[in-house]
Amino acid sequence: MDRSTKQKPRLRGASKRRKEPYPLGEIPDGVVIGICKQIVHRLAIGYKDITGDDFGDIFAEAIEGEHRNSPLGIADVVSNGCAWSVKTVKADNPFTKKNIRIISGRNSPDYSLGISNPRKDVNATGRAVLSIWNERINEAMGSHDQLRVAVFIRNMKKREFALFEQEARRYVANDYEWEINKKGNFEGYEKTTRERMFTWQPHGAQFTIHRRVPAAARKFSIVPEVPVIEAKHILRLARYSDDWIQTIYDDQSNEKTAEDLVDIPMVRSKSL
């Protein structure tokens, strides 16, 4: 019997895995539309840009997952056994961007492995940095069937975006050699191609992975200008009332609502 090449082959004795929301790298139209709807919403209420945490919320909503919003670990968004490390970067031209730098955590060889002088042996420090990254992946994979990296490239002013995802991979430390650049940062290069793959900053221990933007990245834009809804209309829709506001006096001897304060020329209260 001929099986489709897109169908996952059955393996004897394989453990049961939870169903992934969609195949790796094949981001469906529904996810793209879900992301754009939420961006339009944010633009309409006055957002000029979106942060990494904002996009974690946006992506989780689009795939019907959960945004953990935690500074620990690399599994930012989870859904039915699949986890994503979610990143967003700015670019002047998301449609033509070929290479990006992704901040991928703070890897401290001193804290994790007791390397107090990172410059003493540059390659040993580089291997330690990668071992910390690999251990983070091991930790995430202990709780999830898959771990992906989802990267959102944005230009909010032009409303142009690119989105791609790749498997979060472990790195074989001996495949890379490390050098210190003019700024004092460590750079990791693939030995065979001399392609720069990593940057590590001793001050702050910030670890950055350099990635190529794949040709299969989803590219999309929000064509019209999105009008900003005035605050008064949002308050009306929320059925806002001044009696929602309660002031707390410093001596905590009394509490008053905004309606109580209308005729009082001076109020000893903290700013609202």
N, C-alpha and C positions, 0 to 999 in steps of 0.2 A: 504494500500500500504506500503510495507516494504522499509524503507529508509536506506541507508548506514550509518554506525556508524560514518564514517568520514565526512559525509555531515552535514553542520551546520543547526540546526533546525530553522524553521521559527517561529517568534513570532508575535502575533497580536499587532498592534500598535507600533511596533519597528521602531525607526528612521533609515533612510537609511544610511548605512556605506559604505565607499569606499572600494574597493577590496584590500585585503592584497596581497603582492607579493608572499607569500607562507605561509603555516600554521606555527604557532609558533613552533620553535624547529626542524622543518623538512627542514633543509638547503639543497637545491637541488645541484646536481652535477655541474650544470652550474655556480652557485655562487662559489663553490670551485675552479673550473677551472679558472674562472675569477680572483679570488684572486691570484692563483698560477702564472698566466701569468704576472701579475703586479709585483709580487715578483721577478720572473725571470728577468724582465726588470730592476728592481732596482739593482739586483745582477750584471747584465751585465754591468751596468755603474758605478759599484764600491761601491755600498752601502754595509756596513758591518752589519747594523742593520736597523730597522724601528722604528720610534717613534709612539706615539699615534695619532698624526696628520697625519702621513704617512698612518697609517692603516685606519683612517677615510676616506682619499681619496680613498684608495684601496677598502674598503668595499662599499662605495657609488658607485664607478664605476662598481663593480661586480653586484650590484642589480639595476643599472640604476637609482640611487637616487641622492641626493644632499648632499654634506658635508658642513655644515654651518660654520665649523671652527671658532666657537665663544667660548670665555671663559665663557660666561654666559649661565645658564640653563643646562639641561642634555640631551636635544634632539640634538644629534650631527649630525645624518644622517636622512634624511626624504625621503619618497617615497610614494606618493599617499595616504596620510592620516595615514601612519604608521611611527613611529619615533624610532630611536635606540640611546641608550647611548652606545658608542663604547669604549671598553677597550682592552688593550693588556698587557700581562705580560710575563716575561722571565721564562723559566724553563729548567733544565738540561734534563728532560725526559717528553716532552709534552704528550706522549702516555700513561704514567702511573701516571701522576699527579692527585692526588685525591682532594686536597684542595688548594684554592688560595686566595690571599688577593687583593681586588680591591679598589684602591683609588677612592673615589666617591664624591669628592668635598671638599670645605672648609666650614664647618658649624660652624658659630660663634654665640654661645648663647649670648655673650655680645652685638654684633652688632644687632642681630635679636630680642633678647628678654630682653636685659638689665641685663643679669646675669654677673656681674662684678667679682664675686668670685666663680668660678666653683666648687671649693673643699668644699664649705660650705655645700652643699647638693648634694652628688654625683649622686643619683638617679634622682633628679630634673634636674640636668644638662644633664644626659643621655636622659631623656624624651624630653628635649628641642632640643638636637641634632637630635633625630629622628623626631621631629615635623618639623624641617627645611627641612629634607630629604623628608618627606611626602608632604610638601608644594611645593617643587620643582616638584614632580610628579604631583600634582594637576595642577600646572601651565602648564606643558607640555601636560597633558591630555585635557586641555582646548582648544588646537589647533589641537589635533591628536586623531584618533580613537583608536590607540594602541600605547603603549610605551614598547619597549623591551630593554634588555641589551644584547649586543653581545660581547662575550669575546674571544679574540684570544690569545692562548698560543703558544709561539714561541721559537725555538732554531735555530737561523739563521745559526750557524756554521754547525750543523747537517742537516739543512733544513728539520726539523720535526715540525709539527704544529698540534694543536687541536683547534677546533672552536665550540662554543655552544652559544645558546641564551636562555634567560628566560624572563618571563614577569617582568617588573620593578614593584616591589610590595611596597605598603605602609606597615609600621610596626605598630602594636598596642603597644604603649609605655609600657603599664602595663604588657606585656608579658615578659619583660626583667628586669634584675637587673644589676647594675653597680658596678664595683670595680676599685680601682686604683692599677696598677701594680708597680713593682719595679722601672720602668723607669719613673714613674709619669704620665703615660698615662691611660686613662679611657678604660675599657673593659666591653662590654655588653654581658651578658649571658642569654640564654633562661632559664626561671625559671624551667620548667619541666624537661628538659634534661641536663641542665648545659653545653650546647654546646656554645662555644664562637662564637658570631655572629658579633660583631662590635669592632673596636678600634677607639678612638678619642684622638687626641693629643692637649692638651691645648695650647702649643706653635705652632702657625700656624693654629690651628683649623682644621687640616686635618682629614677627616672622611673616615674610611676604612670599607668595608663590606667583611666578610669572606664567601666564597661560596664553595660549593662542586661541583666538576666537574661531570656532569651527565654522565651516561653510554652511552647516546645517542649522546655524543659529536662527531662531525666529525673529524676523524684523517687522516692526509695525509702527504705526503712528496714529495720533489722534488729530484729525485734519482740522476741524474748526477751532477757533478761539473759544475757550470755555468761559462763559460769563461768571463773574463772582457774585454770589448771592449776598445782598446786604444783610448785616447783622440783625436788623430789625425784623426782617422776614423769617430768619432762622429762629429768633426768639418767639415770634408769633406762632410758628409751627410747633415749637416746643411747649407752647402755652405758658410761657414764662410769666411770673407774677413777682412783684417786689417783696411779697411776704415770704418768698423763698429765702431771703437774705436775713441772717441773724447775726447781730454783733455781740461780741463777748467783751464786757468791760474788764479792765485790768484788775480791779478788785473783786471781780466775779460776783458782785452783789446784785447785779440786775442784768437782764437780757431784753433786748428790744429788736423788733423787726424794722424793716426799712420804712413801713408806713408810720410807725411810732415816732420816727426821727424827722419827719417832714418839717415840723414847726420848731425844731430845736436848732438854734444858731450854732452851737458848738457842742461837739460830742467827744467825750473822753474814751475813744475806742481805737482799737488797732485798725489799720487800713484793711479794706475788704479784699 
